[in-house]
Amino acid sequence: MIGRGRSPEVSKTCRTCDAAEARLLRRPNRRVRGDWRSVALVILMLVSIALAALAG
């Protein structure tokens, strides 16, 4: 009987945890996109430097 009284609380806690977990999962995706952009910029810079060295 005590377990039945706690089940609504547990379900609310799980919903709260799921919402918090979803927020945490969204944030790293944005950071990863930023990391990919910075990596792409570095690669482009290295390629441009290499082409400038070959041309010069």
N, C-alpha and C positions, 0 to 999 in steps of 0.2 A: 504494500500500500504506500509506503514511503517513496519507493521508486516511481510510482505513478505520479505522485505529487511533484516530483522533480523533473519529469520529462518535459513539461512546457518550458521550464527554465533552461534545460539543456538545449532544447531546440532553438530558443532565443539566442543562447550563447553561440551555438553553431552558426546561426545566421549572421551574427555579429562577426564571428571569426571568418566566415566565408567572405563577408564584405571587406574586411580588413585585408584578407589574403589577396583578394582580387585587386585591391588598391596597390598592394605591394608588387603584385605581378605586373601591373600596368606601368609603374615607375621605371623599372629596369629596362623595359622595352624602349622607352624614350631615350634613356642613356645609351643604349646599344646603338640606336640610330645615330646619335651624336658621335659615338665612337667610330662608326662606319664612315661618317662624313669626314672626320678628322683623318682617318687612315687613307681615304681616297684622296684627300688634299695632299697628304705627304707623298703618296705615290705619284701624283701629278707633278709635284714639285721636283721629285727625283728624276722623273722622265724628262722634264723640261731642262733640268741642269745637264743631264746626260746628252740631250740633243744639242744644247748650246756648246758643250765641250767638244762634241764631234764636229760641229759646224765650224767652230773657231779653231 
